[in-house]
Structures are given as structure tokens and as C-alpha cells.
Amino acid sequence: MKFISNELPRIYGEALERLPDKIVDDLFEKILNNCKDLDEVKTDPRVLNAIDNALESMKNIKKKFLEGSKTRIYEPSA
């Protein structure tokens, strides 16, 4: 739970600085959505909630990053 809530969004933000945002978005979204399909996750509302919150957090991270990043290697996708 801590990893999903804290570490994953942090890693996502770091990945945005190093990789094209479309690749980062696709990767993290697929990972989290695949996790939501696992039986162990489907039956645990706390984990489902943590995943949904992480997805929302990543949207906010990307918005802030694209607005103010000076360290981005790649230009954002159109």
C-alpha cells in the first residue's frame, strides 16, 4: 500500500524527467490497470482505492511537471 501510494507516484515523476511522457503514461497506466484485474486486488477495496488514488496523483504530477519542469529531457507529446 505504501509503495502504491508513495513510491509509485514518485517514480512516475522521475520517469517523466527521463523518458517521453507518452511512454511513461502508457507503462504506469497498464501496470496499475493490470493490477486491478488481479483477484487479490479486486477483493481488497483498500488496494483498489490506493491504485485509483495513485492514478489520480500521477495525473496531478504530470500536470505540474509539464507546467514547470526545466529538467525534462524529452518534449511532451502532443
The first five atom37 places (N, CA, C, CB, O) and aatype in JSON, in Angstrom:
{
  "aatype": [12, 11, 13, 9, 15, 2, 6, 10, 14, 1, 9, 18, 7, 6, 0, 10, 6, 1, 10, 14, 3, 11, 9, 19, 3, 3, 10, 13, 6, 11, 9, 10, 2, 2, 4, 11, 3, 10, 3, 6, 19, 11, 16, 3, 14, 1, 19, 10, 2, 0, 9, 3, 2, 0, 10, 6, 15, 12, 11, 2, 9, 11, 11, 11, 13, 10, 6, 7, 15, 11, 16, 1, 9, 18, 6, 14, 15, 0],
  "atom_mask": [
    [1, 1, 1, 1, 1],
    [1, 1, 1, 1, 1],
    [1, 1, 1, 1, 1],
    [1, 1, 1, 1, 1],
    [1, 1, 1, 1, 1],
    [1, 1, 1, 1, 1],
    [1, 1, 1, 1, 1],
    [1, 1, 1, 1, 1],
    [1, 1, 1, 1, 1],
    [1, 1, 1, 1, 1],
    [1, 1, 1, 1, 1],
    [1, 1, 1, 1, 1],
    [1, 1, 1, 0, 1],
    [1, 1, 1, 1, 1],
    [1, 1, 1, 1, 1],
    [1, 1, 1, 1, 1],
    [1, 1, 1, 1, 1],
    [1, 1, 1, 1, 1],
    [1, 1, 1, 1, 1],
    [1, 1, 1, 1, 1],
    [1, 1, 1, 1, 1],
    [1, 1, 1, 1, 1],
    [1, 1, 1, 1, 1],
    [1, 1, 1, 1, 1],
    [1, 1, 1, 1, 1],
    [1, 1, 1, 1, 1],
    [1, 1, 1, 1, 1],
    [1, 1, 1, 1, 1],
    [1, 1, 1, 1, 1],
    [1, 1, 1, 1, 1],
    [1, 1, 1, 1, 1],
    [1, 1, 1, 1, 1],
    [1, 1, 1, 1, 1],
    [1, 1, 1, 1, 1],
    [1, 1, 1, 1, 1],
    [1, 1, 1, 1, 1],
    [1, 1, 1, 1, 1],
    [1, 1, 1, 1, 1],
    [1, 1, 1, 1, 1],
    [1, 1, 1, 1, 1],
    [1, 1, 1, 1, 1],
    [1, 1, 1, 1, 1],
    [1, 1, 1, 1, 1],
    [1, 1, 1, 1, 1],
    [1, 1, 1, 1, 1],
    [1, 1, 1, 1, 1],
    [1, 1, 1, 1, 1],
    [1, 1, 1, 1, 1],
    [1, 1, 1, 1, 1],
    [1, 1, 1, 1, 1],
    [1, 1, 1, 1, 1],
    [1, 1, 1, 1, 1],
    [1, 1, 1, 1, 1],
    [1, 1, 1, 1, 1],
    [1, 1, 1, 1, 1],
    [1, 1, 1, 1, 1],
    [1, 1, 1, 1, 1],
    [1, 1, 1, 1, 1],
    [1, 1, 1, 1, 1],
    [1, 1, 1, 1, 1],
    [1, 1, 1, 1, 1],
    [1, 1, 1, 1, 1],
    [1, 1, 1, 1, 1],
    [1, 1, 1, 1, 1],
    [1, 1, 1, 1, 1],
    [1, 1, 1, 1, 1],
    [1, 1, 1, 1, 1],
    [1, 1, 1, 0, 1],
    [1, 1, 1, 1, 1],
    [1, 1, 1, 1, 1],
    [1, 1, 1, 1, 1],
    [1, 1, 1, 1, 1],
    [1, 1, 1, 1, 1],
    [1, 1, 1, 1, 1],
    [1, 1, 1, 1, 1],
    [1, 1, 1, 1, 1],
    [1, 1, 1, 1, 1],
    [1, 1, 1, 1, 1]
  ],
  "atom_positions": [
    [[0.83, -1.19, 0.0], [0.0, 0.0, 0.0], [0.88, 1.26, 0.0], [-0.94, 0.0, 1.22], [0.61, 2.21, -0.74]],
    [[1.91, 1.26, 0.83], [2.79, 2.43, 0.87], [3.49, 2.62, -0.47], [3.82, 2.29, 1.99], [3.67, 3.74, -0.94]],
    [[3.9, 1.5, -1.08], [4.57, 1.6, -2.37], [3.64, 2.21, -3.41], [5.06, 0.21, -2.83], [4.04, 3.1, -4.17]],
    [[2.41, 1.73, -3.46], [1.45, 2.24, -4.44], [1.15, 3.71, -4.18], [0.14, 1.42, -4.41], [1.09, 4.51, -5.12]],
    [[0.97, 4.07, -2.94], [0.57, 5.43, -2.59], [1.7, 6.44, -2.64], [-0.03, 5.44, -1.23], [1.49, 7.59, -3.02]],
    [[2.9, 6.02, -2.26], [4.0, 6.98, -2.13], [5.11, 6.8, -3.17], [4.6, 6.86, -0.76], [5.47, 7.75, -3.87]],
    [[5.62, 5.61, -3.26], [6.77, 5.37, -4.11], [6.43, 5.41, -5.59], [7.39, 4.04, -3.78], [7.17, 6.01, -6.38]],
    [[5.34, 4.8, -5.98], [4.99, 4.74, -7.4], [4.79, 6.13, -8.01], [3.73, 3.9, -7.59], [5.32, 6.39, -9.09]],
    [[4.06, 7.02, -7.36], [3.96, 8.38, -7.92], [5.32, 9.09, -7.98], [2.99, 9.2, -7.1], [5.57, 9.85, -8.92]],
    [[6.17, 8.86, -7.0], [7.5, 9.48, -7.02], [8.32, 8.95, -8.2], [8.24, 9.21, -5.68], [8.97, 9.72, -8.9]],
    [[8.27, 7.64, -8.4], [8.99, 7.02, -9.52], [8.43, 7.54, -10.84], [8.89, 5.47, -9.45], [9.18, 7.79, -11.79]],
    [[7.13, 7.68, -10.91], [6.48, 8.22, -12.1], [7.03, 9.61, -12.43], [4.94, 8.29, -11.91], [7.37, 9.9, -13.58]],
    [[7.12, 10.47, -11.43], [7.65, 11.82, -11.64], [9.09, 11.79, -12.13], [0.0, 0.0, 0.0], [9.46, 12.57, -13.01]],
    [[9.9, 10.91, -11.58], [11.29, 10.78, -12.03], [11.35, 10.27, -13.47], [12.07, 9.85, -11.09], [12.19, 10.71, -14.25]],
    [[10.46, 9.34, -13.8], [10.45, 8.8, -15.16], [10.06, 9.87, -16.18], [9.47, 7.62, -15.25], [10.57, 9.87, -17.3]],
    [[9.17, 10.78, -15.8], [8.79, 11.86, -16.7], [9.98, 12.72, -17.1], [7.72, 12.72, -16.06], [10.02, 13.27, -18.2]],
    [[10.95, 12.85, -16.19], [12.12, 13.66, -16.48], [13.06, 12.99, -17.47], [12.86, 13.96, -15.2], [13.86, 13.66, -18.12]],
    [[12.98, 11.66, -17.58], [13.97, 10.91, -18.34], [13.45, 10.27, -19.62], [14.54, 9.86, -17.47], [14.23, 9.94, -20.51]],
    [[12.13, 10.1, -19.72], [11.54, 9.38, -20.85], [10.41, 10.19, -21.45], [11.04, 8.0, -20.41], [9.85, 11.07, -20.79]],
    [[10.06, 9.91, -22.7], [8.89, 10.59, -23.29], [7.63, 10.31, -22.47], [8.68, 10.14, -24.75], [7.39, 9.17, -22.05]],
    [[6.85, 11.35, -22.24], [5.7, 11.23, -21.35], [4.68, 10.2, -21.83], [5.02, 12.56, -21.2], [4.05, 9.54, -21.0]],
    [[4.5, 10.04, -23.13], [3.53, 9.05, -23.64], [3.93, 7.64, -23.22], [3.44, 9.14, -25.18], [3.08, 6.84, -22.83]],
    [[5.21, 7.33, -23.3], [5.7, 6.0, -22.89], [5.49, 5.8, -21.39], [7.21, 5.84, -23.25], [5.04, 4.74, -20.96]],
    [[5.82, 6.81, -20.61], [5.67, 6.73, -19.15], [4.2, 6.54, -18.78], [6.25, 8.0, -18.47], [3.87, 5.69, -17.96]],
    [[3.33, 7.34, -19.39], [1.9, 7.23, -19.1], [1.37, 5.84, -19.43], [1.11, 8.28, -19.89], [0.68, 5.21, -18.62]],
    [[1.7, 5.35, -20.62], [1.23, 4.02, -21.02], [1.72, 2.94, -20.09], [1.67, 3.72, -22.45], [0.96, 2.06, -19.68]],
    [[2.98, 2.98, -19.74], [3.57, 1.96, -18.88], [2.9, 1.94, -17.5], [5.07, 2.2, -18.72], [2.45, 0.89, -17.05]],
    [[2.84, 3.08, -16.85], [2.29, 3.12, -15.49], [0.79, 2.81, -15.49], [2.54, 4.49, -14.86], [0.29, 2.14, -14.59]],
    [[0.08, 3.31, -16.5], [-1.35, 3.03, -16.56], [-1.61, 1.53, -16.77], [-2.01, 3.84, -17.69], [-2.5, 0.96, -16.14]],
    [[-0.85, 0.91, -17.65], [-1.02, -0.52, -17.9], [-0.66, -1.34, -16.66], [-0.15, -0.96, -19.09], [-1.36, -2.3, -16.33]],
    [[0.4, -0.98, -15.99], [0.78, -1.7, -14.77], [-0.34, -1.63, -13.74], [2.1, -1.13, -14.18], [-0.76, -2.66, -13.2]],
    [[-0.82, -0.44, -13.47], [-1.84, -0.28, -12.44], [-3.17, -0.9, -12.85], [-2.04, 1.19, -12.12], [-3.85, -1.5, -12.01]],
    [[-3.55, -0.77, -14.09], [-4.8, -1.38, -14.54], [-4.71, -2.9, -14.54], [-5.18, -0.87, -15.94], [-5.69, -3.58, -14.24]],
    [[-3.55, -3.44, -14.88], [-3.37, -4.89, -14.8], [-3.45, -5.37, -13.35], [-2.03, -5.3, -15.42], [-3.99, -6.44, -13.07]],
    [[-2.92, -4.58, -12.44], [-3.02, -4.93, -11.01], [-4.48, -4.98, -10.57], [-2.23, -3.93, -10.14], [-4.86, -5.84, -9.77]],
    [[-5.28, -4.05, -11.07], [-6.69, -4.01, -10.69], [-7.44, -5.26, -11.15], [-7.35, -2.76, -11.28], [-8.49, -5.59, -10.59]],
    [[-6.91, -5.96, -12.16], [-7.55, -7.17, -12.66], [-7.21, -8.41, -11.84], [-7.16, -7.4, -14.09], [-7.84, -9.46, -12.02]],
    [[-6.23, -8.31, -10.95], [-5.85, -9.46, -10.13], [-6.93, -9.75, -9.09], [-4.5, -9.21, -9.44], [-7.49, -8.84, -8.49]],
    [[-7.21, -11.03, -8.89], [-8.24, -11.42, -7.9], [-7.92, -10.88, -6.51], [-8.37, -12.94, -7.84], [-8.81, -10.45, -5.78]],
    [[-6.64, -10.92, -6.14], [-6.24, -10.45, -4.81], [-6.53, -8.96, -4.64], [-4.75, -10.71, -4.59], [-6.82, -8.5, -3.53]],
    [[-6.46, -8.23, -5.71], [-6.7, -6.79, -5.65], [-8.2, -6.49, -5.75], [-5.93, -6.07, -6.78], [-8.72, -5.64, -5.03]],
    [[-8.89, -7.19, -6.63], [-10.33, -6.98, -6.8], [-11.1, -7.13, -5.5], [-10.89, -7.95, -7.83], [-12.11, -6.46, -5.28]],
    [[-10.63, -8.01, -4.63], [-11.35, -8.3, -3.39], [-10.91, -7.41, -2.22], [-11.16, -9.74, -3.01], [-11.44, -7.54, -1.11]],
    [[-9.95, -6.52, -2.45], [-9.47, -5.66, -1.37], [-9.73, -4.19, -1.73], [-7.95, -5.9, -1.1], [-8.96, -3.6, -2.49]],
    [[-10.79, -3.62, -1.19], [-11.13, -2.24, -1.55], [-10.04, -1.23, -1.18], [-12.41, -1.85, -0.87], [-9.93, -0.18, -1.81]],
    [[-9.25, -1.53, -0.15], [-8.17, -0.61, 0.22], [-7.12, -0.52, -0.88], [-7.51, -1.05, 1.55], [-6.63, 0.56, -1.2]],
    [[-6.79, -1.66, -1.47], [-5.79, -1.68, -2.55], [-6.36, -1.02, -3.8], [-5.33, -3.13, -2.86], [-5.68, -0.24, -4.46]],
    [[-7.62, -1.33, -4.13], [-8.26, -0.68, -5.28], [-8.27, 0.83, -5.12], [-9.69, -1.2, -5.47], [-8.0, 1.57, -6.07]],
    [[-8.6, 1.29, -3.93], [-8.62, 2.72, -3.64], [-7.22, 3.31, -3.77], [-9.18, 2.97, -2.24], [-7.06, 4.41, -4.31]],
    [[-6.21, 2.62, -3.27], [-4.84, 3.1, -3.37], [-4.41, 3.22, -4.83], [-3.88, 2.17, -2.61], [-3.74, 4.18, -5.21]],
    [[-4.8, 2.25, -5.66], [-4.46, 2.3, -7.08], [-5.16, 3.48, -7.75], [-4.84, 0.98, -7.78], [-4.54, 4.22, -8.51]],
    [[-6.44, 3.65, -7.48], [-7.18, 4.77, -8.06], [-6.58, 6.11, -7.62], [-8.65, 4.71, -7.66], [-6.46, 7.03, -8.43]],
    [[-6.21, 6.2, -6.36], [-5.58, 7.42, -5.86], [-4.22, 7.66, -6.52], [-5.42, 7.36, -4.33], [-3.86, 8.8, -6.81]],
    [[-3.46, 6.59, -6.74], [-2.16, 6.72, -7.41], [-2.34, 7.21, -8.84], [-1.41, 5.37, -7.4], [-1.58, 8.06, -9.3]],
    [[-3.33, 6.68, -9.55], [-3.6, 7.13, -10.91], [-3.96, 8.62, -10.92], [-4.73, 6.31, -11.55], [-3.49, 9.37, -11.79]],
    [[-4.77, 9.04, -9.98], [-5.15, 10.45, -9.89], [-3.94, 11.31, -9.52], [-6.29, 10.65, -8.85], [-3.74, 12.39, -10.08]],
    [[-3.14, 10.83, -8.6], [-1.94, 11.54, -8.19], [-0.98, 11.72, -9.36], [-1.24, 10.8, -7.05], [-0.36, 12.77, -9.52]],
    [[-0.86, 10.7, -10.18], [0.04, 10.78, -11.33], [-0.46, 11.81, -12.35], [0.17, 9.4, -12.0], [0.35, 12.47, -13.0]],
    [[-1.76, 11.95, -12.5], [-2.3, 12.99, -13.39], [-1.88, 14.37, -12.89], [-3.84, 12.9, -13.48], [-1.48, 15.23, -13.67]],
    [[-1.98, 14.58, -11.57], [-1.59, 15.86, -10.99], [-0.08, 16.09, -11.1], [-2.02, 15.93, -9.53], [0.36, 17.21, -11.36]],
    [[0.69, 15.04, -10.9], [2.15, 15.14, -11.02], [2.51, 15.55, -12.45], [2.83, 13.8, -10.65], [3.35, 16.43, -12.65]],
    [[1.88, 14.92, -13.43], [2.19, 15.24, -14.82], [1.82, 16.68, -15.14], [1.46, 14.28, -15.78], [2.59, 17.39, -15.79]],
    [[0.67, 17.11, -14.68], [0.24, 18.49, -14.94], [1.26, 19.48, -14.38], [-1.15, 18.75, -14.33], [1.68, 20.41, -15.08]],
    [[1.65, 19.3, -13.13], [2.63, 20.19, -12.51], [3.97, 20.11, -13.21], [2.79, 19.87, -11.03], [4.64, 21.12, -13.41]],
    [[4.36, 18.89, -13.58], [5.64, 18.69, -14.23], [5.69, 19.41, -15.57], [5.92, 17.2, -14.42], [6.67, 20.1, -15.87]],
    [[4.66, 19.26, -16.37], [4.64, 19.88, -17.69], [4.55, 21.41, -17.61], [3.48, 19.34, -18.51], [5.01, 22.11, -18.5]],
    [[3.95, 21.9, -16.55], [3.85, 23.35, -16.37], [5.17, 23.98, -15.97], [2.8, 23.67, -15.34], [5.46, 25.11, -16.35]],
    [[5.99, 23.25, -15.2], [7.14, 23.92, -14.63], [8.47, 23.24, -14.74], [0.0, 0.0, 0.0], [9.45, 23.73, -14.19]],
    [[8.57, 22.13, -15.43], [9.83, 21.4, -15.46], [10.86, 22.08, -16.33], [9.6, 19.99, -15.96], [10.59, 22.5, -17.46]],
    [[12.04, 22.19, -15.78], [13.19, 22.69, -16.53], [14.19, 21.57, -16.78], [13.85, 23.86, -15.79], [15.19, 21.77, -17.47]],
    [[13.93, 20.4, -16.2], [14.89, 19.29, -16.3], [14.46, 18.22, -17.28], [15.1, 18.68, -14.94], [15.14, 17.21, -17.42]],
    [[13.35, 18.41, -17.94], [12.81, 17.43, -18.87], [13.77, 17.22, -20.03], [11.42, 17.87, -19.38], [14.25, 18.18, -20.63]],
    [[14.06, 15.97, -20.36], [14.93, 15.63, -21.47], [14.14, 15.65, -22.77], [15.58, 14.25, -21.25], [14.62, 16.16, -23.78]],
    [[12.94, 15.09, -22.75], [12.09, 14.99, -23.93], [10.98, 16.01, -23.88], [11.51, 13.58, -24.06], [10.51, 16.37, -22.8]],
    [[10.58, 16.49, -25.04], [9.43, 17.4, -25.11], [8.16, 16.58, -24.91], [9.4, 18.17, -26.46], [8.11, 15.42, -25.32]],
    [[7.13, 17.16, -24.31], [5.87, 16.45, -24.11], [5.23, 16.09, -25.44], [4.91, 17.29, -23.27], [5.39, 16.79, -26.44]],
    [[4.5, 14.99, -25.43], [3.79, 14.58, -26.65], [2.61, 15.5, -26.88], [3.33, 13.11, -26.55], [2.08, 16.12, -25.96]],
    [[2.22, 15.58, -28.11], [1.1, 16.48, -28.47], [-0.23, 15.81, -28.2], [1.19, 16.89, -29.95], [-1.28, 16.41, -28.44]]
  ]
}
